[in-house]
Amino acid sequence: MCHYLWVSDELYDIEVETLTGERKRLQDYRGKVLLVVNTASKCGFTPQYAELEELYKNYHERGLTILGFPCNQFGKQEPGTATEIGEFCQLNYGVSFPMHAKIEVNGSDAHPLFRHLKEHARGLLGTRGIKWNFTKFLIGRDGKVIARFAPSKSPMQLVDEIEKALAA
């Protein structure tokens, strides 16, 4: 188990790893509207990849970036390797938005990004924990978390919120 050391409250200081092993700072996305999603290939919500890709294609030129983070913590629904995850997303859904290395979103090994998101956007009844795959977080161009959306909320239902964030 990997315990992350994280002391900054600044979103853009957080480092992530892509599916291909490249390490990046979220600083690279400063000024963009971000939709961060914990994903899984074998989940009932997996078809949301198609809508996420549609949002990305429709709004990327205006400043939206979608960041996918595979997670195997819920029903072991993301058992694949980075290569398998990438191939699955590309072959089945044509995913072109950035996908990242598999992470944990809850517990002592939760990735610093998801610690940050959960702290700044609580769930139903004020809970911090992520309840399932495809929980979504919308982040404004200023790096502030705007909203958290349940897995059952389809990506296309976020269009109004995305439009507002892009216009801000």
CNS distance restraints for C-alpha pairs under 8 A (distance, minus, plus):
assign (resid   1 and name CA) (resid 109 and name CA) 6.85 0.50 0.50
assign (resid   2 and name CA) (resid 109 and name CA) 5.99 0.50 0.50
assign (resid   3 and name CA) (resid 108 and name CA) 6.73 0.50 0.50
assign (resid   3 and name CA) (resid 109 and name CA) 5.14 0.50 0.50
assign (resid   3 and name CA) (resid 110 and name CA) 7.97 0.50 0.50
assign (resid   4 and name CA) (resid 109 and name CA) 6.69 0.50 0.50
assign (resid   4 and name CA) (resid 110 and name CA) 7.77 0.50 0.50
assign (resid   4 and name CA) (resid 111 and name CA) 6.84 0.50 0.50
assign (resid   4 and name CA) (resid 112 and name CA) 6.83 0.50 0.50
assign (resid   6 and name CA) (resid 112 and name CA) 6.35 0.50 0.50
assign (resid   8 and name CA) (resid  13 and name CA) 6.79 0.50 0.50
assign (resid   8 and name CA) (resid  14 and name CA) 7.90 0.50 0.50
assign (resid   9 and name CA) (resid 116 and name CA) 7.13 0.50 0.50
assign (resid  10 and name CA) (resid  14 and name CA) 7.36 0.50 0.50
assign (resid  10 and name CA) (resid 143 and name CA) 7.99 0.50 0.50
assign (resid  11 and name CA) (resid  26 and name CA) 6.88 0.50 0.50
assign (resid  11 and name CA) (resid  27 and name CA) 7.94 0.50 0.50
assign (resid  11 and name CA) (resid 113 and name CA) 7.28 0.50 0.50
assign (resid  11 and name CA) (resid 116 and name CA) 7.21 0.50 0.50
assign (resid  11 and name CA) (resid 143 and name CA) 6.17 0.50 0.50
assign (resid  11 and name CA) (resid 144 and name CA) 7.87 0.50 0.50
assign (resid  12 and name CA) (resid  25 and name CA) 6.58 0.50 0.50
assign (resid  12 and name CA) (resid  26 and name CA) 4.63 0.50 0.50
assign (resid  12 and name CA) (resid  27 and name CA) 4.35 0.50 0.50
assign (resid  12 and name CA) (resid  28 and name CA) 7.86 0.50 0.50
assign (resid  12 and name CA) (resid  29 and name CA) 7.80 0.50 0.50
assign (resid  12 and name CA) (resid  30 and name CA) 6.95 0.50 0.50
assign (resid  12 and name CA) (resid 143 and name CA) 7.18 0.50 0.50
assign (resid  13 and name CA) (resid  25 and name CA) 6.32 0.50 0.50
assign (resid  13 and name CA) (resid  26 and name CA) 6.49 0.50 0.50
assign (resid  13 and name CA) (resid  27 and name CA) 6.46 0.50 0.50
assign (resid  14 and name CA) (resid  25 and name CA) 5.68 0.50 0.50
assign (resid  14 and name CA) (resid  26 and name CA) 5.79 0.50 0.50
assign (resid  14 and name CA) (resid  27 and name CA) 7.82 0.50 0.50
assign (resid  14 and name CA) (resid 112 and name CA) 6.81 0.50 0.50
assign (resid  14 and name CA) (resid 113 and name CA) 6.40 0.50 0.50
assign (resid  15 and name CA) (resid  23 and name CA) 6.76 0.50 0.50
assign (resid  15 and name CA) (resid  24 and name CA) 5.51 0.50 0.50
assign (resid  15 and name CA) (resid  25 and name CA) 4.23 0.50 0.50
assign (resid  15 and name CA) (resid  26 and name CA) 6.14 0.50 0.50
assign (resid  16 and name CA) (resid  23 and name CA) 5.75 0.50 0.50
assign (resid  16 and name CA) (resid  24 and name CA) 5.35 0.50 0.50
assign (resid  16 and name CA) (resid  25 and name CA) 6.11 0.50 0.50
assign (resid  16 and name CA) (resid  26 and name CA) 7.14 0.50 0.50
assign (resid  16 and name CA) (resid 100 and name CA) 7.26 0.50 0.50
assign (resid  16 and name CA) (resid 101 and name CA) 7.92 0.50 0.50
assign (resid  17 and name CA) (resid  21 and name CA) 5.68 0.50 0.50
assign (resid  17 and name CA) (resid  22 and name CA) 5.42 0.50 0.50
assign (resid  17 and name CA) (resid  23 and name CA) 4.40 0.50 0.50
assign (resid  17 and name CA) (resid  24 and name CA) 6.08 0.50 0.50
assign (resid  17 and name CA) (resid 100 and name CA) 5.66 0.50 0.50
assign (resid  17 and name CA) (resid 101 and name CA) 5.54 0.50 0.50
assign (resid  18 and name CA) (resid  22 and name CA) 5.19 0.50 0.50
assign (resid  18 and name CA) (resid  23 and name CA) 6.47 0.50 0.50
assign (resid  18 and name CA) (resid  24 and name CA) 7.58 0.50 0.50
assign (resid  18 and name CA) (resid  98 and name CA) 7.37 0.50 0.50
assign (resid  18 and name CA) (resid  99 and name CA) 6.04 0.50 0.50
assign (resid  18 and name CA) (resid 100 and name CA) 3.87 0.50 0.50
assign (resid  18 and name CA) (resid 101 and name CA) 5.23 0.50 0.50
assign (resid  19 and name CA) (resid  82 and name CA) 5.36 0.50 0.50
assign (resid  19 and name CA) (resid  83 and name CA) 7.32 0.50 0.50
assign (resid  19 and name CA) (resid  86 and name CA) 6.96 0.50 0.50
assign (resid  19 and name CA) (resid  99 and name CA) 5.93 0.50 0.50
assign (resid  19 and name CA) (resid 100 and name CA) 4.52 0.50 0.50
assign (resid  19 and name CA) (resid 101 and name CA) 4.54 0.50 0.50
assign (resid  19 and name CA) (resid 102 and name CA) 7.76 0.50 0.50
assign (resid  20 and name CA) (resid  82 and name CA) 7.20 0.50 0.50
assign (resid  20 and name CA) (resid  83 and name CA) 7.81 0.50 0.50
assign (resid  20 and name CA) (resid 100 and name CA) 7.87 0.50 0.50
assign (resid  20 and name CA) (resid 101 and name CA) 7.67 0.50 0.50
assign (resid  21 and name CA) (resid 101 and name CA) 7.15 0.50 0.50
assign (resid  24 and name CA) (resid  28 and name CA) 7.34 0.50 0.50
assign (resid  26 and name CA) (resid  30 and name CA) 7.11 0.50 0.50
assign (resid  29 and name CA) (resid  34 and name CA) 7.88 0.50 0.50
assign (resid  29 and name CA) (resid  65 and name CA) 7.88 0.50 0.50
assign (resid  30 and name CA) (resid 141 and name CA) 6.66 0.50 0.50
assign (resid  30 and name CA) (resid 142 and name CA) 7.33 0.50 0.50
assign (resid  30 and name CA) (resid 143 and name CA) 7.04 0.50 0.50
assign (resid  31 and name CA) (resid  63 and name CA) 7.85 0.50 0.50
assign (resid  31 and name CA) (resid 140 and name CA) 7.97 0.50 0.50
assign (resid  31 and name CA) (resid 141 and name CA) 4.38 0.50 0.50
assign (resid  31 and name CA) (resid 142 and name CA) 6.30 0.50 0.50
assign (resid  31 and name CA) (resid 143 and name CA) 7.67 0.50 0.50
assign (resid  32 and name CA) (resid  63 and name CA) 5.09 0.50 0.50
assign (resid  32 and name CA) (resid  64 and name CA) 5.88 0.50 0.50
assign (resid  32 and name CA) (resid  65 and name CA) 6.64 0.50 0.50
assign (resid  32 and name CA) (resid 140 and name CA) 7.09 0.50 0.50
assign (resid  32 and name CA) (resid 141 and name CA) 4.78 0.50 0.50
assign (resid  33 and name CA) (resid  63 and name CA) 5.95 0.50 0.50
assign (resid  33 and name CA) (resid  64 and name CA) 4.75 0.50 0.50
assign (resid  33 and name CA) (resid  65 and name CA) 6.21 0.50 0.50
assign (resid  33 and name CA) (resid 138 and name CA) 7.35 0.50 0.50
assign (resid  33 and name CA) (resid 139 and name CA) 5.69 0.50 0.50
assign (resid  33 and name CA) (resid 140 and name CA) 4.86 0.50 0.50
assign (resid  33 and name CA) (resid 141 and name CA) 4.87 0.50 0.50
assign (resid  33 and name CA) (resid 162 and name CA) 7.83 0.50 0.50
assign (resid  33 and name CA) (resid 165 and name CA) 6.65 0.50 0.50
assign (resid  33 and name CA) (resid 166 and name CA) 6.44 0.50 0.50
assign (resid  34 and name CA) (resid  64 and name CA) 5.81 0.50 0.50
assign (resid  34 and name CA) (resid  65 and name CA) 4.98 0.50 0.50
assign (resid  34 and name CA) (resid  66 and name CA) 5.69 0.50 0.50
assign (resid  34 and name CA) (resid  67 and name CA) 7.11 0.50 0.50
assign (resid  34 and name CA) (resid 137 and name CA) 7.87 0.50 0.50
assign (resid  34 and name CA) (resid 138 and name CA) 5.78 0.50 0.50
assign (resid  34 and name CA) (resid 139 and name CA) 4.95 0.50 0.50
assign (resid  34 and name CA) (resid 140 and name CA) 6.65 0.50 0.50
assign (resid  34 and name CA) (resid 141 and name CA) 7.66 0.50 0.50
assign (resid  35 and name CA) (resid  64 and name CA) 7.49 0.50 0.50
assign (resid  35 and name CA) (resid  65 and name CA) 6.40 0.50 0.50
assign (resid  35 and name CA) (resid  66 and name CA) 4.71 0.50 0.50
assign (resid  35 and name CA) (resid  67 and name CA) 6.20 0.50 0.50
assign (resid  35 and name CA) (resid 136 and name CA) 6.57 0.50 0.50
assign (resid  35 and name CA) (resid 137 and name CA) 5.55 0.50 0.50
assign (resid  35 and name CA) (resid 138 and name CA) 4.64 0.50 0.50
assign (resid  35 and name CA) (resid 139 and name CA) 6.33 0.50 0.50
assign (resid  36 and name CA) (resid  66 and name CA) 5.94 0.50 0.50
assign (resid  36 and name CA) (resid  67 and name CA) 4.84 0.50 0.50
assign (resid  36 and name CA) (resid  68 and name CA) 6.13 0.50 0.50
assign (resid  36 and name CA) (resid  69 and name CA) 7.60 0.50 0.50
assign (resid  36 and name CA) (resid 136 and name CA) 5.66 0.50 0.50
assign (resid  36 and name CA) (resid 137 and name CA) 5.12 0.50 0.50
assign (resid  36 and name CA) (resid 138 and name CA) 6.58 0.50 0.50
assign (resid  36 and name CA) (resid 139 and name CA) 7.89 0.50 0.50
assign (resid  37 and name CA) (resid  66 and name CA) 7.63 0.50 0.50
assign (resid  37 and name CA) (resid  67 and name CA) 6.30 0.50 0.50
assign (resid  37 and name CA) (resid  68 and name CA) 5.08 0.50 0.50
assign (resid  37 and name CA) (resid  69 and name CA) 6.09 0.50 0.50
assign (resid  37 and name CA) (resid 134 and name CA) 5.55 0.50 0.50
assign (resid  37 and name CA) (resid 135 and name CA) 5.74 0.50 0.50
assign (resid  37 and name CA) (resid 136 and name CA) 4.61 0.50 0.50
assign (resid  37 and name CA) (resid 137 and name CA) 6.56 0.50 0.50
assign (resid  38 and name CA) (resid  68 and name CA) 5.98 0.50 0.50
assign (resid  38 and name CA) (resid  69 and name CA) 4.66 0.50 0.50
assign (resid  38 and name CA) (resid  70 and name CA) 5.56 0.50 0.50
assign (resid  38 and name CA) (resid  71 and name CA) 6.11 0.50 0.50
assign (resid  38 and name CA) (resid 105 and name CA) 7.74 0.50 0.50
assign (resid  38 and name CA) (resid 133 and name CA) 5.60 0.50 0.50
assign (resid  38 and name CA) (resid 134 and name CA) 5.07 0.50 0.50
assign (resid  38 and name CA) (resid 135 and name CA) 5.98 0.50 0.50
assign (resid  38 and name CA) (resid 136 and name CA) 7.09 0.50 0.50
assign (resid  39 and name CA) (resid  46 and name CA) 7.39 0.50 0.50
assign (resid  39 and name CA) (resid  68 and name CA) 6.20 0.50 0.50
assign (resid  39 and name CA) (resid  69 and name CA) 5.63 0.50 0.50
assign (resid  39 and name CA) (resid  70 and name CA) 4.48 0.50 0.50
assign (resid  39 and name CA) (resid  71 and name CA) 5.98 0.50 0.50
assign (resid  39 and name CA) (resid  78 and name CA) 7.90 0.50 0.50
assign (resid  39 and name CA) (resid 133 and name CA) 5.41 0.50 0.50
assign (resid  39 and name CA) (resid 134 and name CA) 5.17 0.50 0.50
assign (resid  40 and name CA) (resid  46 and name CA) 6.30 0.50 0.50
assign (resid  40 and name CA) (resid  70 and name CA) 5.45 0.50 0.50
assign (resid  40 and name CA) (resid  71 and name CA) 6.07 0.50 0.50
assign (resid  40 and name CA) (resid  72 and name CA) 7.00 0.50 0.50
assign (resid  40 and name CA) (resid  77 and name CA) 5.65 0.50 0.50
assign (resid  40 and name CA) (resid  78 and name CA) 4.79 0.50 0.50
assign (resid  40 and name CA) (resid 133 and name CA) 6.24 0.50 0.50
assign (resid  40 and name CA) (resid 134 and name CA) 7.53 0.50 0.50
assign (resid  41 and name CA) (resid  46 and name CA) 5.75 0.50 0.50
assign (resid  41 and name CA) (resid  77 and name CA) 6.31 0.50 0.50
assign (resid  41 and name CA) (resid  78 and name CA) 5.48 0.50 0.50
assign (resid  41 and name CA) (resid  85 and name CA) 7.18 0.50 0.50
assign (resid  41 and name CA) (resid  88 and name CA) 7.35 0.50 0.50
assign (resid  41 and name CA) (resid  89 and name CA) 7.79 0.50 0.50
assign (resid  42 and name CA) (resid  46 and name CA) 6.48 0.50 0.50
assign (resid  42 and name CA) (resid  77 and name CA) 4.73 0.50 0.50
assign (resid  42 and name CA) (resid  78 and name CA) 6.25 0.50 0.50
assign (resid  43 and name CA) (resid  77 and name CA) 5.78 0.50 0.50
assign (resid  43 and name CA) (resid 133 and name CA) 7.36 0.50 0.50
assign (resid  45 and name CA) (resid 133 and name CA) 7.39 0.50 0.50
assign (resid  45 and name CA) (resid 134 and name CA) 6.75 0.50 0.50
assign (resid  45 and name CA) (resid 151 and name CA) 7.19 0.50 0.50
assign (resid  45 and name CA) (resid 152 and name CA) 7.50 0.50 0.50
assign (resid  46 and name CA) (resid 134 and name CA) 7.89 0.50 0.50
assign (resid  47 and name CA) (resid  51 and name CA) 7.63 0.50 0.50
assign (resid  48 and name CA) (resid  52 and name CA) 6.12 0.50 0.50
assign (resid  48 and name CA) (resid 134 and name CA) 7.91 0.50 0.50
assign (resid  48 and name CA) (resid 154 and name CA) 6.64 0.50 0.50
assign (resid  48 and name CA) (resid 155 and name CA) 6.75 0.50 0.50
assign (resid  49 and name CA) (resid  53 and name CA) 6.07 0.50 0.50
assign (resid  49 and name CA) (resid  89 and name CA) 7.63 0.50 0.50
assign (resid  49 and name CA) (resid  93 and name CA) 6.22 0.50 0.50
assign (resid  49 and name CA) (resid  95 and name CA) 7.20 0.50 0.50
assign (resid  50 and name CA) (resid  54 and name CA) 6.23 0.50 0.50
assign (resid  50 and name CA) (resid  93 and name CA) 5.45 0.50 0.50
assign (resid  50 and name CA) (resid  94 and name CA) 7.79 0.50 0.50
assign (resid  50 and name CA) (resid  95 and name CA) 7.70 0.50 0.50
assign (resid  51 and name CA) (resid  55 and name CA) 6.14 0.50 0.50
assign (resid  51 and name CA) (resid 154 and name CA) 7.60 0.50 0.50
assign (resid  51 and name CA) (resid 155 and name CA) 5.74 0.50 0.50
assign (resid  51 and name CA) (resid 156 and name CA) 6.23 0.50 0.50
assign (resid  52 and name CA) (resid  56 and name CA) 6.15 0.50 0.50
assign (resid  52 and name CA) (resid  66 and name CA) 7.42 0.50 0.50
assign (resid  52 and name CA) (resid 155 and name CA) 5.88 0.50 0.50
assign (resid  52 and name CA) (resid 156 and name CA) 7.79 0.50 0.50
assign (resid  53 and name CA) (resid  57 and name CA) 6.15 0.50 0.50
assign (resid  53 and name CA) (resid  93 and name CA) 7.53 0.50 0.50
assign (resid  53 and name CA) (resid  94 and name CA) 7.39 0.50 0.50
assign (resid  53 and name CA) (resid  95 and name CA) 5.74 0.50 0.50
assign (resid  53 and name CA) (resid  96 and name CA) 6.95 0.50 0.50
assign (resid  53 and name CA) (resid  97 and name CA) 6.93 0.50 0.50
assign (resid  54 and name CA) (resid  58 and name CA) 6.08 0.50 0.50
assign (resid  55 and name CA) (resid  59 and name CA) 5.90 0.50 0.50
assign (resid  55 and name CA) (resid  60 and name CA) 7.77 0.50 0.50
assign (resid  55 and name CA) (resid 155 and name CA) 7.48 0.50 0.50
assign (resid  55 and name CA) (resid 156 and name CA) 7.19 0.50 0.50
assign (resid  55 and name CA) (resid 159 and name CA) 7.99 0.50 0.50
assign (resid  56 and name CA) (resid  60 and name CA) 5.17 0.50 0.50
assign (resid  56 and name CA) (resid  64 and name CA) 6.68 0.50 0.50
assign (resid  56 and name CA) (resid  65 and name CA) 6.56 0.50 0.50
assign (resid  56 and name CA) (resid  66 and name CA) 6.41 0.50 0.50
assign (resid  56 and name CA) (resid  97 and name CA) 6.70 0.50 0.50
assign (resid  57 and name CA) (resid  61 and name CA) 7.88 0.50 0.50
assign (resid  59 and name CA) (resid  63 and name CA) 6.53 0.50 0.50
assign (resid  59 and name CA) (resid  64 and name CA) 5.45 0.50 0.50
assign (resid  60 and name CA) (resid  64 and name CA) 4.57 0.50 0.50
assign (resid  60 and name CA) (resid  65 and name CA) 5.98 0.50 0.50
assign (resid  62 and name CA) (resid 166 and name CA) 6.98 0.50 0.50
assign (resid  63 and name CA) (resid 166 and name CA) 6.74 0.50 0.50
assign (resid  64 and name CA) (resid 162 and name CA) 7.99 0.50 0.50
assign (resid  64 and name CA) (resid 166 and name CA) 7.31 0.50 0.50
assign (resid  65 and name CA) (resid  97 and name CA) 7.09 0.50 0.50
assign (resid  65 and name CA) (resid  98 and name CA) 7.98 0.50 0.50
assign (resid  66 and name CA) (resid  97 and name CA) 5.84 0.50 0.50
assign (resid  66 and name CA) (resid  98 and name CA) 6.70 0.50 0.50
assign (resid  67 and name CA) (resid  97 and name CA) 6.63 0.50 0.50
assign (resid  67 and name CA) (resid  98 and name CA) 5.30 0.50 0.50
assign (resid  67 and name CA) (resid  99 and name CA) 5.98 0.50 0.50
assign (resid  67 and name CA) (resid 100 and name CA) 7.43 0.50 0.50
assign (resid  68 and name CA) (resid  97 and name CA) 7.62 0.50 0.50
assign (resid  68 and name CA) (resid  98 and name CA) 6.33 0.50 0.50
assign (resid  68 and name CA) (resid  99 and name CA) 4.63 0.50 0.50
assign (resid  68 and name CA) (resid 100 and name CA) 6.06 0.50 0.50
assign (resid  69 and name CA) (resid  99 and name CA) 6.13 0.50 0.50
assign (resid  69 and name CA) (resid 100 and name CA) 5.14 0.50 0.50
assign (resid  69 and name CA) (resid 101 and name CA) 6.56 0.50 0.50
assign (resid  69 and name CA) (resid 102 and name CA) 6.13 0.50 0.50
assign (resid  69 and name CA) (resid 103 and name CA) 6.67 0.50 0.50
assign (resid  70 and name CA) (resid  78 and name CA) 6.65 0.50 0.50
assign (resid  70 and name CA) (resid  85 and name CA) 7.99 0.50 0.50
assign (resid  70 and name CA) (resid  99 and name CA) 7.78 0.50 0.50
assign (resid  70 and name CA) (resid 100 and name CA) 6.88 0.50 0.50
assign (resid  70 and name CA) (resid 101 and name CA) 6.70 0.50 0.50
assign (resid  70 and name CA) (resid 102 and name CA) 4.64 0.50 0.50
assign (resid  70 and name CA) (resid 103 and name CA) 6.33 0.50 0.50
assign (resid  71 and name CA) (resid  77 and name CA) 7.82 0.50 0.50
assign (resid  71 and name CA) (resid  78 and name CA) 5.96 0.50 0.50
assign (resid  71 and name CA) (resid 102 and name CA) 5.41 0.50 0.50
assign (resid  71 and name CA) (resid 103 and name CA) 5.32 0.50 0.50
assign (resid  71 and name CA) (resid 104 and name CA) 5.78 0.50 0.50
assign (resid  71 and name CA) (resid 105 and name CA) 7.18 0.50 0.50
assign (resid  71 and name CA) (resid 133 and name CA) 7.33 0.50 0.50
assign (resid  72 and name CA) (resid  76 and name CA) 4.78 0.50 0.50
assign (resid  72 and name CA) (resid  77 and name CA) 5.59 0.50 0.50
assign (resid  72 and name CA) (resid  78 and name CA) 4.52 0.50 0.50
assign (resid  72 and name CA) (resid  79 and name CA) 6.19 0.50 0.50
assign (resid  72 and name CA) (resid 102 and name CA) 7.49 0.50 0.50
assign (resid  72 and name CA) (resid 103 and name CA) 7.66 0.50 0.50
assign (resid  72 and name CA) (resid 104 and name CA) 7.26 0.50 0.50
assign (resid  73 and name CA) (resid  77 and name CA) 7.65 0.50 0.50
assign (resid  73 and name CA) (resid 104 and name CA) 6.54 0.50 0.50
assign (resid  73 and name CA) (resid 105 and name CA) 7.72 0.50 0.50
assign (resid  73 and name CA) (resid 106 and name CA) 7.97 0.50 0.50
assign (resid  74 and name CA) (resid 132 and name CA) 5.98 0.50 0.50
assign (resid  74 and name CA) (resid 133 and name CA) 6.68 0.50 0.50
assign (resid  78 and name CA) (resid  85 and name CA) 7.96 0.50 0.50
assign (resid  80 and name CA) (resid  84 and name CA) 5.44 0.50 0.50
assign (resid  80 and name CA) (resid  85 and name CA) 5.80 0.50 0.50
assign (resid  81 and name CA) (resid  85 and name CA) 6.09 0.50 0.50
assign (resid  82 and name CA) (resid  86 and name CA) 6.12 0.50 0.50
assign (resid  82 and name CA) (resid 101 and name CA) 6.40 0.50 0.50
assign (resid  82 and name CA) (resid 102 and name CA) 7.21 0.50 0.50
assign (resid  83 and name CA) (resid  87 and name CA) 6.13 0.50 0.50
assign (resid  84 and name CA) (resid  88 and name CA) 6.01 0.50 0.50
assign (resid  85 and name CA) (resid  89 and name CA) 6.17 0.50 0.50
assign (resid  86 and name CA) (resid  90 and name CA) 6.14 0.50 0.50
assign (resid  86 and name CA) (resid  99 and name CA) 7.56 0.50 0.50
assign (resid  87 and name CA) (resid  91 and name CA) 5.82 0.50 0.50
assign (resid  88 and name CA) (resid  92 and name CA) 5.77 0.50 0.50
assign (resid  88 and name CA) (resid  93 and name CA) 7.78 0.50 0.50
assign (resid  89 and name CA) (resid  93 and name CA) 5.42 0.50 0.50
assign (resid  89 and name CA) (resid  94 and name CA) 6.30 0.50 0.50
assign (resid  89 and name CA) (resid  95 and name CA) 5.46 0.50 0.50
assign (resid  90 and name CA) (resid  94 and name CA) 4.25 0.50 0.50
assign (resid  90 and name CA) (resid  95 and name CA) 4.99 0.50 0.50
assign (resid  90 and name CA) (resid  96 and name CA) 7.36 0.50 0.50
assign (resid 103 and name CA) (resid 110 and name CA) 7.24 0.50 0.50
assign (resid 103 and name CA) (resid 111 and name CA) 6.32 0.50 0.50
assign (resid 104 and name CA) (resid 109 and name CA) 6.23 0.50 0.50
assign (resid 104 and name CA) (resid 110 and name CA) 4.73 0.50 0.50
assign (resid 104 and name CA) (resid 111 and name CA) 5.92 0.50 0.50
assign (resid 105 and name CA) (resid 109 and name CA) 7.69 0.50 0.50
assign (resid 105 and name CA) (resid 110 and name CA) 4.50 0.50 0.50
assign (resid 105 and name CA) (resid 111 and name CA) 5.92 0.50 0.50
assign (resid 105 and name CA) (resid 114 and name CA) 5.55 0.50 0.50
assign (resid 105 and name CA) (resid 115 and name CA) 7.38 0.50 0.50
assign (resid 105 and name CA) (resid 130 and name CA) 6.78 0.50 0.50
assign (resid 106 and name CA) (resid 110 and name CA) 4.80 0.50 0.50
assign (resid 106 and name CA) (resid 111 and name CA) 7.99 0.50 0.50
assign (resid 106 and name CA) (resid 114 and name CA) 7.80 0.50 0.50
assign (resid 106 and name CA) (resid 115 and name CA) 7.88 0.50 0.50
assign (resid 106 and name CA) (resid 129 and name CA) 6.13 0.50 0.50
assign (resid 106 and name CA) (resid 130 and name CA) 6.51 0.50 0.50
assign (resid 110 and name CA) (resid 114 and name CA) 6.57 0.50 0.50
assign (resid 110 and name CA) (resid 115 and name CA) 6.44 0.50 0.50
assign (resid 111 and name CA) (resid 115 and name CA) 6.36 0.50 0.50
assign (resid 112 and name CA) (resid 116 and name CA) 6.09 0.50 0.50
assign (resid 113 and name CA) (resid 117 and name CA) 6.20 0.50 0.50
assign (resid 114 and name CA) (resid 118 and name CA) 5.91 0.50 0.50
assign (resid 115 and name CA) (resid 119 and name CA) 6.16 0.50 0.50
assign (resid 116 and name CA) (resid 120 and name CA) 6.31 0.50 0.50
assign (resid 117 and name CA) (resid 121 and name CA) 5.92 0.50 0.50
assign (resid 117 and name CA) (resid 137 and name CA) 7.18 0.50 0.50
assign (resid 117 and name CA) (resid 145 and name CA) 6.90 0.50 0.50
assign (resid 118 and name CA) (resid 122 and name CA) 5.61 0.50 0.50
assign (resid 118 and name CA) (resid 123 and name CA) 7.79 0.50 0.50
assign (resid 118 and name CA) (resid 128 and name CA) 5.18 0.50 0.50
assign (resid 118 and name CA) (resid 129 and name CA) 6.87 0.50 0.50
assign (resid 118 and name CA) (resid 130 and name CA) 7.68 0.50 0.50
assign (resid 119 and name CA) (resid 128 and name CA) 6.65 0.50 0.50
assign (resid 120 and name CA) (resid 145 and name CA) 6.26 0.50 0.50
assign (resid 121 and name CA) (resid 128 and name CA) 7.78 0.50 0.50
assign (resid 121 and name CA) (resid 137 and name CA) 7.93 0.50 0.50
assign (resid 121 and name CA) (resid 145 and name CA) 6.59 0.50 0.50
assign (resid 121 and name CA) (resid 146 and name CA) 7.64 0.50 0.50
assign (resid 121 and name CA) (resid 147 and name CA) 6.20 0.50 0.50
assign (resid 121 and name CA) (resid 148 and name CA) 5.81 0.50 0.50
assign (resid 122 and name CA) (resid 126 and name CA) 5.07 0.50 0.50
assign (resid 122 and name CA) (resid 127 and name CA) 5.51 0.50 0.50
assign (resid 122 and name CA) (resid 128 and name CA) 5.09 0.50 0.50
assign (resid 122 and name CA) (resid 148 and name CA) 7.22 0.50 0.50
assign (resid 123 and name CA) (resid 127 and name CA) 4.83 0.50 0.50
assign (resid 123 and name CA) (resid 128 and name CA) 5.86 0.50 0.50
assign (resid 123 and name CA) (resid 129 and name CA) 7.37 0.50 0.50
assign (resid 123 and name CA) (resid 130 and name CA) 7.68 0.50 0.50
assign (resid 123 and name CA) (resid 148 and name CA) 6.94 0.50 0.50
assign (resid 123 and name CA) (resid 150 and name CA) 7.99 0.50 0.50
assign (resid 130 and name CA) (resid 135 and name CA) 6.96 0.50 0.50
assign (resid 131 and name CA) (resid 135 and name CA) 7.67 0.50 0.50
assign (resid 132 and name CA) (resid 151 and name CA) 6.59 0.50 0.50
assign (resid 133 and name CA) (resid 151 and name CA) 6.32 0.50 0.50
assign (resid 134 and name CA) (resid 150 and name CA) 7.44 0.50 0.50
assign (resid 134 and name CA) (resid 151 and name CA) 4.64 0.50 0.50
assign (resid 134 and name CA) (resid 152 and name CA) 7.96 0.50 0.50
assign (resid 135 and name CA) (resid 148 and name CA) 7.37 0.50 0.50
assign (resid 135 and name CA) (resid 149 and name CA) 5.89 0.50 0.50
assign (resid 135 and name CA) (resid 150 and name CA) 5.10 0.50 0.50
assign (resid 135 and name CA) (resid 151 and name CA) 4.52 0.50 0.50
assign (resid 136 and name CA) (resid 148 and name CA) 5.72 0.50 0.50
assign (resid 136 and name CA) (resid 149 and name CA) 4.99 0.50 0.50
assign (resid 136 and name CA) (resid 150 and name CA) 6.63 0.50 0.50
assign (resid 136 and name CA) (resid 151 and name CA) 6.96 0.50 0.50
assign (resid 137 and name CA) (resid 145 and name CA) 7.03 0.50 0.50
assign (resid 137 and name CA) (resid 146 and name CA) 7.54 0.50 0.50
assign (resid 137 and name CA) (resid 147 and name CA) 5.79 0.50 0.50
assign (resid 137 and name CA) (resid 148 and name CA) 4.51 0.50 0.50
assign (resid 137 and name CA) (resid 149 and name CA) 6.27 0.50 0.50
assign (resid 138 and name CA) (resid 145 and name CA) 6.03 0.50 0.50
assign (resid 138 and name CA) (resid 146 and name CA) 5.48 0.50 0.50
assign (resid 138 and name CA) (resid 147 and name CA) 5.31 0.50 0.50
assign (resid 138 and name CA) (resid 148 and name CA) 6.44 0.50 0.50
assign (resid 138 and name CA) (resid 162 and name CA) 7.67 0.50 0.50
assign (resid 139 and name CA) (resid 143 and name CA) 5.91 0.50 0.50
assign (resid 139 and name CA) (resid 144 and name CA) 5.55 0.50 0.50
assign (resid 139 and name CA) (resid 145 and name CA) 4.33 0.50 0.50
assign (resid 139 and name CA) (resid 146 and name CA) 5.29 0.50 0.50
assign (resid 139 and name CA) (resid 147 and name CA) 7.26 0.50 0.50
assign (resid 140 and name CA) (resid 144 and name CA) 5.50 0.50 0.50
assign (resid 140 and name CA) (resid 145 and name CA) 6.34 0.50 0.50
assign (resid 140 and name CA) (resid 146 and name CA) 6.22 0.50 0.50
assign (resid 140 and name CA) (resid 165 and name CA) 5.79 0.50 0.50
assign (resid 140 and name CA) (resid 166 and name CA) 7.78 0.50 0.50
assign (resid 141 and name CA) (resid 165 and name CA) 7.46 0.50 0.50
assign (resid 141 and name CA) (resid 166 and name CA) 7.74 0.50 0.50
assign (resid 141 and name CA) (resid 168 and name CA) 7.94 0.50 0.50
assign (resid 149 and name CA) (resid 153 and name CA) 6.38 0.50 0.50
assign (resid 153 and name CA) (resid 157 and name CA) 6.52 0.50 0.50
assign (resid 153 and name CA) (resid 158 and name CA) 7.94 0.50 0.50
assign (resid 154 and name CA) (resid 158 and name CA) 7.31 0.50 0.50
assign (resid 155 and name CA) (resid 159 and name CA) 7.53 0.50 0.50
assign (resid 158 and name CA) (resid 162 and name CA) 6.09 0.50 0.50
assign (resid 159 and name CA) (resid 163 and name CA) 5.99 0.50 0.50
assign (resid 160 and name CA) (resid 164 and name CA) 6.27 0.50 0.50
assign (resid 161 and name CA) (resid 165 and name CA) 6.21 0.50 0.50
assign (resid 162 and name CA) (resid 166 and name CA) 6.09 0.50 0.50
assign (resid 163 and name CA) (resid 167 and name CA) 6.17 0.50 0.50
assign (resid 164 and name CA) (resid 168 and name CA) 6.21 0.50 0.50
